[in-house]
Amino acid sequence: MSKKNLNIGLIGYGFMGRTHSNAFLQAGRFFDLPYKPTLKAVCARNPDRVKSFAANWGYESIETDWRAMIERPDIDLIDIASPNDTHAEIAIAAARAGKMVMCEKPLGRNAAEALAMTEAVEAASVPNMVWYNYRRVPGVVLIKQLLDEGKFGRIFHYRAKFLQDWTISQDLPQGGEGLWRLDVAVAGSGVTGDLLAHNIDTAMWLNGPITEVSAVTETFIKERKHNLTGDVQPVGIDDASAFICRFENGSLATFEATRYARGHKALYTLEINGEHASAFWDLHDLHRIQYFDHQDEGRVRGWRNVHITDGDHPYMKHWWVPGLQIGYEHTFTHQFADFLQATGEGRSSAPTFRDGLATDRVTDAVLKSAKSRKWETV
Ligand SMILES: NC(=O)c1ccc[n+]([C@@H]2O[C@H](COP(=O)([O-])OP(=O)(O)OC[C@H]3O[C@@H](n4cnc5c(N)ncnc54)[C@H](O)[C@@H]3O)[C@@H](O)[C@H]2O)c1
């Protein structure tokens, strides 16, 4: 079967620009895809650095203004891997230009931005996807399969954390390159939009919609020097965020994220407890799940530690041989491969912008509840 060429324009060459570029290069080598991705152009504002990124990853051309990239007739797909304050404007312009759009998370800085973005891609009928890549971890997908097969029965509890420790120092500035996450104007929020958004997206995928939340947030360091202006300014982001909530299916949950948990670098954990079974997964050991099945014979019943490397585990037949594991970068390759497969078949590939909007509605409710000190409906 001859493959259609798909010309990609990437915006942003930072952390995510690298993970996405790697996925664009690898997906067609490991998955049978209906498209042949071409790394057509990369865009960022510094011409020298964008040139050297393009040379390293094999992009055919560069742009320093994303508007110029969107106007190019030779670009089919715009991939947004730049900071959160750029997502809405770029995605809406790209959709209006008839491009496919993939956007990093959180979709918008808030649900109002995410709604405008969702309406734009839906009005233009362009394929769209948000990079909530943890839905593509084989172990997490296995939990989803077991849930869908009814192995857990009624769900009672969901528990999620995302713990980091990189902003503890009082001397860390806010804003600018590498530190835009601390600048509320750029990021939209702190750990709620940056970290909890991941937990919430996975949770709603596994366990359905969240209906109401009760939250606390804290900003431990109240002032920091701004990297771009040099001024000491109030810190507007939440450094830590925790909430309890109810899901539509009646289950209860706790969520916690912080950048002040000394010793933890990117500890995303999730646990789900049902009537018949429980499962636990953590990002630091991402190729395993812990699984307890109460229907096992009592004498040997216990937590199983499942190594997700076999050919019948999600995605694994595309990689090496049983026993050999894959890692973080593969989640992006899986997500891109799924997007191309779905697009080729005229289907949408979740999480779509509408799914990203659902998560932004929960993070908005979390921030609202922390302020009001009341339960808030999503
Ligand atoms: N899916 C995930 O797990 C995950 C992980 C990290 C970051 N993210 C998200 O990815 C996005 C980027 O984060 P990052 O960690 O890669 O950031 P980064 O700071 O490493 O890179 C951002 C890039 O955007 C470029 N950029 C900034 N403003 C621009 C503009 N106006 N036009 C063109 N380029 C511009 C910068 O030059 C830089 O190359 C954010 O939305 C973030 O929340 C997602």
The ligand as a MOL file (V3000), in Angstrom:
LIG
                    3D

  0  0  0     0  0            999 V3000
M  V30 BEGIN CTAB
M  V30 COUNTS 44 48 0 0 0
M  V30 BEGIN ATOM
M  V30 1 N 3.3130 15.5380 27.8860 0
M  V30 2 C 4.2040 15.7490 28.8340 0
M  V30 3 O 4.5190 14.8700 29.6150 0
M  V30 4 C 4.8650 17.0840 28.9530 0
M  V30 5 C 6.1130 17.2000 29.5840 0
M  V30 6 C 6.7320 18.4490 29.5990 0
M  V30 7 C 6.1080 19.5440 29.0470 0
M  V30 8 N 4.8670 19.4150 28.4840 0 CHG=1
M  V30 9 C 4.2040 20.5840 27.8690 0
M  V30 10 O 4.8910 20.8880 26.6500 0
M  V30 11 C 4.9280 22.2920 26.4240 0
M  V30 12 C 6.3800 22.7230 26.2860 0
M  V30 13 O 7.0840 22.3530 27.4560 0
M  V30 14 P 8.6440 22.0360 27.4390 0
M  V30 15 O 8.9690 21.3770 28.7180 0
M  V30 16 O 9.0010 21.3750 26.1700 0 CHG=-1
M  V30 17 O 9.1950 23.5230 27.4490 0
M  V30 18 P 10.6530 24.0340 27.0610 0
M  V30 19 O 10.8230 25.2930 27.8170 0
M  V30 20 O 11.6570 22.9460 27.1980 0
M  V30 21 O 10.5170 24.3420 25.5010 0
M  V30 22 C 9.6380 25.3050 25.0110 0
M  V30 23 C 10.0320 25.6490 23.5970 0
M  V30 24 O 9.0780 26.5850 23.0610 0
M  V30 25 C 9.7800 27.6000 22.3670 0
M  V30 26 N 8.9250 28.7810 22.3320 0
M  V30 27 C 8.5470 29.5780 23.3480 0
M  V30 28 N 7.7630 30.5640 22.9080 0
M  V30 29 C 7.6400 30.4080 21.5590 0
M  V30 30 C 6.9790 31.1150 20.5290 0
M  V30 31 N 6.2660 32.2050 20.7980 0
M  V30 32 N 7.0910 30.6630 19.2610 0
M  V30 33 C 7.8140 29.5600 18.9790 0
M  V30 34 N 8.4650 28.8370 19.9220 0
M  V30 35 C 8.3810 29.2700 21.1860 0
M  V30 36 C 11.0600 27.7590 23.1620 0
M  V30 37 O 12.0590 28.3690 22.3770 0
M  V30 38 C 11.3930 26.2950 23.4690 0
M  V30 39 O 12.0400 25.7150 22.3670 0
M  V30 40 C 4.1940 22.9160 27.6110 0
M  V30 41 O 2.8700 23.1570 27.2760 0
M  V30 42 C 4.2680 21.8470 28.6860 0
M  V30 43 O 3.2160 21.9160 29.6230 0
M  V30 44 C 4.2620 18.2100 28.4270 0
M  V30 END ATOM
M  V30 BEGIN BOND
M  V30 1 1 1 2
M  V30 2 2 2 3
M  V30 3 1 2 4
M  V30 4 1 4 5
M  V30 5 2 4 44
M  V30 6 2 5 6
M  V30 7 1 6 7
M  V30 8 2 7 8
M  V30 9 1 8 9
M  V30 10 1 8 44
M  V30 11 1 9 10
M  V30 12 1 9 42
M  V30 13 1 10 11
M  V30 14 1 11 12
M  V30 15 1 11 40
M  V30 16 1 12 13
M  V30 17 1 13 14
M  V30 18 2 14 15
M  V30 19 1 14 16
M  V30 20 1 14 17
M  V30 21 1 17 18
M  V30 22 2 18 19
M  V30 23 1 18 20
M  V30 24 1 18 21
M  V30 25 1 21 22
M  V30 26 1 22 23
M  V30 27 1 23 24
M  V30 28 1 23 38
M  V30 29 1 24 25
M  V30 30 1 25 26
M  V30 31 1 25 36
M  V30 32 1 26 27
M  V30 33 1 26 35
M  V30 34 2 27 28
M  V30 35 1 28 29
M  V30 36 1 29 30
M  V30 37 2 29 35
M  V30 38 1 30 31
M  V30 39 2 30 32
M  V30 40 1 32 33
M  V30 41 2 33 34
M  V30 42 1 34 35
M  V30 43 1 36 37
M  V30 44 1 36 38
M  V30 45 1 38 39
M  V30 46 1 40 41
M  V30 47 1 40 42
M  V30 48 1 42 43
M  V30 END BOND
M  V30 END CTAB
M  END
